[in-house]
């Protein structure tokens, strides 16, 4: 009985740690939105930027997503602020994300949740696995920049009403660092190690290996040492709350209420 209980407890522990590696990614997205809502870099926010999105484009994006017309307009205001902080060309470059994350860390925003104040925004090399993964997944065209359509498509996955299947698929892509179509042991290890390093927690190699072993025991159904998309889906559906709570930003269901400052400056063409 004790052995079974310990096994279940160990399995839950490994699952929580495995899924927790997604939290800094969501926290990064959350932090970017919160920072910009406070008008990060307002002094650099030029009124001259292209391309502009008019009524037809915003209507189309609204129909393609779970955002209303007004919410897409609000997201456009957010996008313009993000994309104009350094290079004002109507596109989000990776340097924009790093610049804002650096600013967030220096300011330690008092209105952010405590868990968002983790050391996740600091790295000795100046790089951050979680910021890089956010950028890479948002960049659907893989051309080194994020366009507004890509921005809306990615945030749409984090909407509270987004189907579970979309969240599962998006999370799989986050873990599939090498884009092989499988989640491999080294990729899981890299994400879990990054989580603990970023949160300034020490983890012995033995405990780390135990977490990964338990994860693969649970998720790798055919025992081939990697997790396929089908195995990933089955794994997540066995532990839905552990992972899916890290794939949802509640305020996206009414962003115009959560961040009214994004609405007042709407410039969409009529």
N, C-alpha and C positions, 0 to 999 in steps of 0.2 A: 504493500500500500504506500509506504513512504517512498519507495523507489519510483512508483508511478507518479506520485505527487511531485517529486523532485524533477522527474523527466518533463512533466507538463510545465512546471515553473521555469525550468531551464529553457524550454522551447519558447515560452512566452517572452522571456528575457531577451533571447536572441532575436526574436521577431521584432520586439520593441526597438532594439538597437539598430537592426537592419532598416526598419521603416523610419526611424528617427533621423537617419542620414539625409532624408528628404527635407527635414525641417529647415535647415539653413538656406536651402534653395528657395523655399516659400518665404522665409524671413527676408531674403534679399529682395524679392519682388515687393513684398509688403513695405520694406524700408524705403525702397525707391519711390513708391506711391506716397507714403507718408511725408517723406522729405520734400517732394515736389509740391505737395499740398501746402507746405509751409513757405512756398515760393523760393526754393533753392535757386540761387543765381538770378534773382529777379532783375538785378541791374544789367544782366547780359541778355535779357529776353527781348530780342529784336522783334519788331512787328513785320519785318520783311523776311519772309521765308517761303520757299516753294518746295514741293508742290502743295497747293491748297486743295482741300476736299470740299466739294460742293454738295448740294442737296441729293443728287443722284448717287454719288459715291457713298455718302453717309447712309442713305436709305438702303443701298445694297448690302453694306456691312451690317446694318441692323437686321436685315432679313437673314443674313448668313450666320448670325450669332444670337446669343440670348440677351443682348443689350438693346434697349430701346433707342430710338433716334436721338433723344436728348442725351442718353448715356454715351452713345458713340461720339457725339459732339464733345461731351465732357472728357472722354478718353483722348480725343484729339488735342484738347487743351493740355492735358497731361503729357501727351507725346511731344508736343511742341516745346514744352518746358524742358523735358528730358533731352531733346535733340538739339537744343540751342545753347547749352551751357558752355560748350567749347567750340565745336564745329557747327556752325549754323547753316546746314544744308538740307534740312528737312528729313534727316536720317539719324538714327541712333547708332553711334560707333561704340566699340567696347570701351574706349577711353572715357566716354560719357558716364558709363556705369561705374567705372573705377573712381572717377572724379567725385561723383555723388556719394559713393560708399565711403570714400576718405573723409568727405565733409561730414557725413553722418557720424562717423567715429569721433571726429574732433569735437562735435557739438554735443554728443550723447543726448539726443532729443528726449526731453522729459515726458512727452506724451506718448512715447513708444512703450509697448509692453516690456516688462523686465527681461523676458527671454530674448527679445530682439537686441538687447544690449550686450550679448555675448561677444567674446573676442573674435567672433566669426568674420569681422571686417578687417582683421589684421593678419598679415603674413610677412615673414622676414624677406621673402623674395620679391614682394610687391605683387605677386599673383594670388589668385583666390580661386580654388576649384569650383566653388559654388557660384560665384559671379560668372566664371567662364561657362559653366553648364547652362545657366540661365540665358546667357547671350547666345550660345550655340543652338539651343533649342528654339529660341525666338526667331533666329535667323534661318527661316525655312528655305530660302534660296541659296544658302551657303555662299553668299557673296561678300561677307564681312561687314554688313550693315543690316539694321533692322528697319524695315519700312512700316508705315502705319498699319497697313493691312495685316502684316505679320504680327504686329503688336496686339491688335484686336484678336486675331486668331488664337494667340497663345494665352492671353488673359481669359478668353472665353472658356478654356479648359478649367480654370480655377473658379469659375462661377459656381455658386451653390447648386444651381439647377442643371449643371452639366452632367450628362450621363456617366455612370460609373465606368463604362467601357472606355470612354475618352480619357478619363483620369488614369485608368490602368495603363493604357497605351502610352500616355505622356510620361508617366512615371517610369515605364520600361525604358523609354528613350533616355531618360535622365541617368539611369544606371548603366546603360549600354554605351560606355565611354568610347569604345573603339568602333562603334557602329557596325558590329558584326552580325546583328540580329539575335544575339544571345547575351545574357548577363554572365560573365565569367567570374571565377573566384577572385582573381586579382582586382577586378573592377569593384567588387563588393568590398574587398579589403581596403582599397584606396579610398572609397567613400566613407567607410566607417572610421578609418584612421584620420581622415581629414576632419570628420565631425569632432572627434575627441581632441585633436590638436587645436582646432579653431576655438573650442570651448575650454581650452587650457586644462584638460583632464588627462591624467596619465593612465595608460592601459598597458598591462604587460602583454608580451607576445603570446603567452599561454592563454590568457583570457580572450584575446583577440581571435586566436585560432579556434577557441571553443565557440565563440559567437558565430563565426563563419561556418564551422562544422555543423552546428545545430541548424543554421539557416539552410544549408544545402541538404541536410537530411530531410527537412520539411518541404523545401521547394523543388529540389532536383529529383523529380519522380523517376526518371529512367536511369539515374546514377551515372550520367556521362560527364559529370564535372562542370556542367554549365546549365543555365536556366533558360529555356526557350520561352517564347511569348505565351504559348499555351500553358506551360508550367507556371509562369509568372501570374497569369490570370487566375489560375486555380489557387495559387498561394495567397494572393490578395483577397480573393473571395472567402477564404478561410479565416482571414484576419482583416476584415474590411475597415474596422474603426481605427486600427493601428496605422494604416497607410493613408486612407482617404481623408482623415482629418488634416493631414499634412498636404493635401492637394486642393484645399478649399480656402478662399478668401471671402468670408461672409459678407463684407460690405460691398462686394461687386454686384450684389443683387439690387442695389440702389445707390450707385456711386454718386449720383447728383445730390442725394441727401447727405451722404457721408462726407463728401468734399464739395460743398457748394461753390467754392472759389473757382472750380473748373468750369462752371456754367456761365458766370457773369461776363467772361471775356470771349464768348463764342464768336467765331469769325467765319463760320461756314457760309458759303455763298448760297443765296436764296435761288 
